[in-house]
Amino acid sequence: MKGNVEKKRQKLINKLIFFNVFTKEDKRLNELSLSKLEYEYRRFKSQNHPHGEFGSIQWI
């Protein structure tokens, strides 16, 4: 089970780096818990959703 948690953490870390939420050089990234990484990823997705506020499809 611990291996699954670590895989999930690494997957989220990779996504957060890919989306420039964090940099590879950010030391605190590897210190964050899985729940904190999940929170940061959800926060990023909600702030950058393609159908959010600006640039979304608008009904006239």
N, C-alpha and C positions, 0 to 999 in steps of 0.2 A: 504494500500500500504506500509506503514511503517513496518508492520509485515512481509511482503514478503522480504523487504530489509534486515531486521534483520535475517530472516531465511537463506537467501542466505549468509550473512556475517558469520553466525555461521557454515554453511556447509563448507565454504572455510577455516575458522579457523580450523575446525576439520581435513580437508584434509591436511592442512599445518603442523599441529601437527603430524598427522599420518606419513607423509613423512619426518619428522624430519627437516623441514625447520625452524620451530620455536619449542620451548618447551612450555609445559603448564605453566611454571613459568614465561615466558616472559611477562612482564607487558605491553609492548608497543603493543602487538598483539591485545588487545581489543580496543586500541586507533586508529588503522588503519581504514581508510575509506573503503567502499566497493570497490571503484575503485583501491585503493592501494592493497587490498587483491587479487583482480582479476589480477592485474599486477604481483604480487609475484607468484601467482599460474601459470600463463602463462609462466613466466620466468623459474620456476622450470620445467614445462613440456617440454619446448623447450631445456633445458640443459640436461634433463634426458630421452629423447625420446628413446625408445628401438631400433629404426632404425637409430639413429644418429651415427655419426662417428665410435667409437670403438665398436666392438661386433655386428655390423650390418651385414646383409647378403650382401655379396659382389659377384658381377658377375665377373667371370674370363674369 
